[in-house]
Amino acid sequence: MVNLYTPERSFQAFKQAIVDCADTSSPTGAFLMNRETIGGNTLEEFYIPFDYVNENAKIFVIGITPGVTQWTNAVEEAQKAINEGCSDEETLRRAKTTGAFSGDLRSNLVKMMDYIGLNVFLNLDTCAELFEAKADLAHLTSSFVNPILSNGKDYNGSVPKLNLKKQVILQNSLTNGILKEIEAVPNALYLPLGRVPNELFGQFVANHQIDPQKVLLGMPHPSKASAERVACFLDKKTSGFSRVTDPVKIHAARAALIEQVKHFM
């Protein structure tokens, strides 16, 4: 396992906090890394034991930021692994596999990945195996690799609106997180999920930071907040869409994703 993170942002800096954490319902001050107030909105960055980077991954999946659910699941799994005497690497591997995209959104993610043929590309019956026996094929991460909370809630890029030129906490997270991970995992296909990750990876492509052929743009985020867009993507809903869902755009992106994945088979 490569060590990408500076000591103050690493597992070793927060290992004792993980051991001592009695309330895993939400991140506590012991895990606080940065705080910034912007236009009356407070952004906070908390450590999560997601240091594990799978350098040999074939698929690199990117959300916007781990939420409270993912933080809870990752910390609890890390505690179990530490108590069982696991190495730091095994502890982090278990925390990442258990916590990343955990909760209700994992099912939607698997369905969309299978729909565009990533299970076939990876020689799997279903991409659910990426969270089980075939975890070695995937690198699971986020645009902001550590949880970002806005006014105590999972940050979604809207409150405050994402503006890296004004938000030092987010720019630092990007520089010290996802950009390092991209360099460490050069041979994967990159699958950003939802508006913010798609916009950021679109910028990486435009800035020649990443091979455009390897970036699978256009997949909705698998969260409950995007349930209608996910249903449209999976053809579970075919009419009566709200104004936040553009079926023409979603179907066009889906068709492009399917063709792009076929290219690599």
N, C-alpha and C positions, 0 to 999 in steps of 0.2 A: 504493500500500500504506500502510495506517495504521500508525503506530508506537504500539503499545499499552503497551509495557513500559518500565519505568524503566531508566536507563542501565546500572545494575549487573546487570540481568537480560536485557540485549539482545545482539543479534548482535555489535555493535561491541565489547562487553566481552570477547567470547570468540573473535573472528575470528582473532586471532593464535594462540590455542590450537588452533584447528581446523587452521590452516596447519601448525603445528609437530607435530601429533599423528602419531606414527609407528606407534603400536599402537592400532588402532581396534576391538579385540576386545571392549572394555568401557570404560565411562567411567573417566577417571583423575582424580586430584586437581586437575588444571588446570581441570576443568569443574565442580568441586564448588561448589554455591551455598549449601546449608544442611545441617546435621546435627543430629539430635536423638535422644537415647536415652530410651526409654519402657519401663518395666518390663523392662529387660534387652534390649530390641530396639532396634537402631539404624536409624533412618530417615535416608536421605541423598537430597538433591535435586541432580541434575546438569543442567547446561545442555544443550539440544539445539537445533539451528538450525531451530526450528519457529515463528519469529516471523511468518511469512507468514500474513496473514489475508485471506481472500477475502470481501470485504464484500458481493458480489453473489450469493453462493451461494444455491442453491435447497434444498440438503440439507446439514445440519450434523450430522456424525457424531462421536459422542463415546465413546471408550473410557475405561478407568480411568486409565492412565498409559502413556506410551511405555515399552517394555521395552528390554533391552540390544540385541536384534536391530534394533529400529527406530532406536536411537541409532547403532549401527554403520553402518547403511545411509544414514542422513541425513548423518552426518559425512563419510563417504566421498564421497557425491554433492556435498556442499558443497565438499570439497577439489578435486574435479574442476572444478566450476564456477569456483572462485576461480582455479585454474591456467589456465583457459581465458579469463580476463579478464572474466567476467560481472559485471554490476552486483550490488550487494548484494540488490536485490529479486529478480532472476532467480536468484541463488544460493539464496536462501531458498525461492523457489517450487519450484525443482528438488529441494531437500532435503526439503521437506514432501511433495511428490508421490511421491518415491521412498521415503521412510522411513515415512510414516504407514501404519499397519496393514500393514506389509510382512511377508514371511515366510509361514508356513503359514496364518495366520488370514485373509489377504486373500481367498482362495478361498471360505472359509465365509461371510465377510461378503457377498461379491457374490451368492452363492446365496440367502442369506436376504433380501437387499434385493430381488432379482428376484422371489422367491416372493411377497412382499407387494405387488408391483406398482410399486415405486419406479422401475424402468426405464421403465414406461409413463408414469408421472407426469412423468418427465424427458425423454420422447421419445427413449429409447435402446433399442437392441436388448438390451443388458445393462449393468448397473451397473459392469462391468469397465472400461467406457469412462471412468468417473470418475477412473481412475488413469492414463489415457492421453490421448486427444485431447479429452475432455470434462471435464478437471480443473477448468475454470472454473465448473462447475455445483456443485461441492462445497467445503465447508470441513471439513477433517479435523482432529480435535483430541482432547483427553482431558480428563477431569475435573481431573486434575493435569497441566498441559500439559508440564511437564518431567519426565523420568524420576525416579520415586521408587523407591529400592531399600531393601528391608528385610533387614538382615543380609546384604547383598550380592546379594539375589535380587529379581526384579521384584515390586513390591508388589501384592497382590491384595485388599487391604482386610480381611484376616483376621489377619495377624500383623505388628504388633498390630492388634486389631480397630479399625476406623475409629471415631474419636470426636473430632470436630472441636473440641469444647470443651477437650479435653486435649492435642491434637496441634497445637501452634502451627505447625509446619512445613507441615502439610497445610492448615490454615486460611489461612495466608499464601499458599500456592500457589493455593488456590481464589479468594481475593480478588484476587490480582494476575494471574490467568490466565483461567480459563474465564468468570468473571462479566464481565470486560472484553470478552471475545470475543463473548459473547451480545449485549451492547450494540452491538457493532460490526457484527453480522450479524443485523439485526432481522427480515428477511423470509423466512427459511428455515424448513423443517420440521426439528425437532430429533430426532435418533435416538440415544438413549443405548443402550449395549450392555452387558448384564450387570447384576449386582446393584447394585454401588456406583453407577455412573452413573444407573441407573434410580431408586435411592433419592434421590440428590442432586437429580435433575431433578423428582422428585415433591415434594421439599421446596421447590424453586424455584416450582413451580406453587402449592403451598399458601401460600407467602409472597407470592404475586402478583408475582413477579419475571419471569414469563414467561407467555405466552398458553397455557392448557392445550390448546386445540385444535391447537396447532402442535407439541405434544410427543408423539412416537410411543413410548409406554412399552411395555415387555414383551419386547423382543428379547434372546435370550441373547447372551453374549459369544462371539465366533467363535474363541476360542483352543482349543488341544488339550485344556486342562483342562475345557472345557465341551463336549467332543465328543458326549457322549450327549444333552445338551440340544439341541445343534444338530441331531443326527440326528432327534430327536423333532420339532423345529420343521419340518424338511424332509420329514417322513414317511419317512425312511430307516430308522427303527427304530420299530416299532409295539407292542412288548411286551417283557417281561422287564427293565423299568427298575430301576435301583438306587434307593436311598432318596433320593439327591440330585436326582432328576429327578421332577417332578410333571407327567405328561403332560396331565392335565386343565387345569392352570393354564397350561401352555405353549400348548396348543391354543386356549384361550379368549383368551389374549393375542394369538395369531397372527390369529385371526378378527377381533378388534377392530382390529388394525393394518391388515388388508386393507380393512376398511370405512372406516377413517379416511383411508387414502391415496386411496380412491375418491372421497371427499368433495372432494378438492382437484383432481380431474381435470376 
